[in-house]
Amino acid sequence: MIGDGETAVFGDTSANLLALALSKTKTVTCVDLRNNDISSEGAEYFADMLEDNSSIVEFNLAYNRITDVGAQALIRIMAANNSLRRLDLTGNPVSESILNELDYVMRVNSGPLALKKLMVAIATNDPSTTAADFTGSPSSVPVTDDSLHILCSLLVSNTNVLELKLGNNEITDEGAQLLADMLRANKTVTRIALDNNKITTEGAHAIFLALKVNHTLCQLTLDGNVVSPDVLEQLAATLIINSQPLREPKPTAHLKGVKSGGSVHAIDDKTMFRDHDYMRECEVKIFHEAMNDFHSPPKRVPLLPGPASNRVWCTTSPRPDEKREGKKTCTNSKKENSNHTHYKKTKGERSPPTETLPHTPRPRNQRVSLGGRRAW
């Protein structure tokens, strides 16, 4: 460690000499230059040194005279430096937007190196990047909730990454909630591995709720996490449904009055939500069926049991000798008028003779009441 942050002895000239010395060493890991008189010029010296240095992990420049110019020089070299995890510019006249940008860069450097290498490809939606492997190992920096926040923000609009490997890391329920929020917007990721993390039932349930609107994720592993069997069963059932292929829509050309390309699918109503187009198709179909039934000939309904030759039939069309009172008329099947036309009598013409049904007395218990009249 260099400096104690108490004695103000370093200015820009001293900063230049120190930067030259640090560029040749590989053993110093922490530099503390708080409460000094270093300006943006001295910050640029340190930026040139950090571009080549790979051993310094923490650099404290709080309470100096560094402005936005010096802070931007330090931010630019972070693309080439993969070792620096913490850079403190507290107490310097630096704008809030620059401090937020510096904080984002430090969060990226604090995460795994694989995330930093894939950030540009994921952000630019590179078609060749279809998998993101961040599986932790003893020699690598683990993925934390902060690193996962950056990854999820990039995946929201990505349409090429299909698989995420996040096993053996330090992701908690907060990170699981970040994944759930990402899955509500992303419709491309199909496989996620979260084995051996620090996710509990609460985080797994958040992912389950996200799968109610996400229908593309079909594989999710949570081995080595503390999740209740009930939530695991719910997740498994939802993933099975998501793994089923979507069905093609039914042709709708046979429905009159319905535009082609409707939304009727070959899936039961009980398992799928319908939209307004589907309801419109059903209404049109019901309307045409009702109109066909309205214009079809009246159906004959037998009133009395017995052989077909002796049955008494009832129709809704009046006989020519009946007044148009809307009453039902009974005829014999052998002498039934098949034209179903109404007779119109001209002036001075007698009514034609009508056929009468044989009135054979029947026992009282076999009489049938028909519209206020009795049919024997």
Secondary structure, DSSP 8 states (H G I E B T S, - for coil): -B--SSS----HHHHHHHHHHHTT-SS--EEE--SS--BHHHHHHHHHHHHH--S--EEE--SSB--HHHHHHHHHGGGT--S--EEE-TTSS--HHHHHHHHHHHHHHHS-HHHHHHHHHHHTT-TT--EEE----TTS----HHHHHHHHHHHTT-SS--EEE--SS---HHHHHHHHHHHHH-----EEE--SS--BHHHHHHHHHHTTT--S--EEE-TTSB--HHHHHHHHHHHHHHHS----B---TTSTT--SS---BSS-GGGS---HHHHHHHHHHHHHHHHHHHHS----EE-S-S-GGG-EEEESS--TTS-SS---EEEESTT--SS-------TT---------------GGG-EEETTEEE-
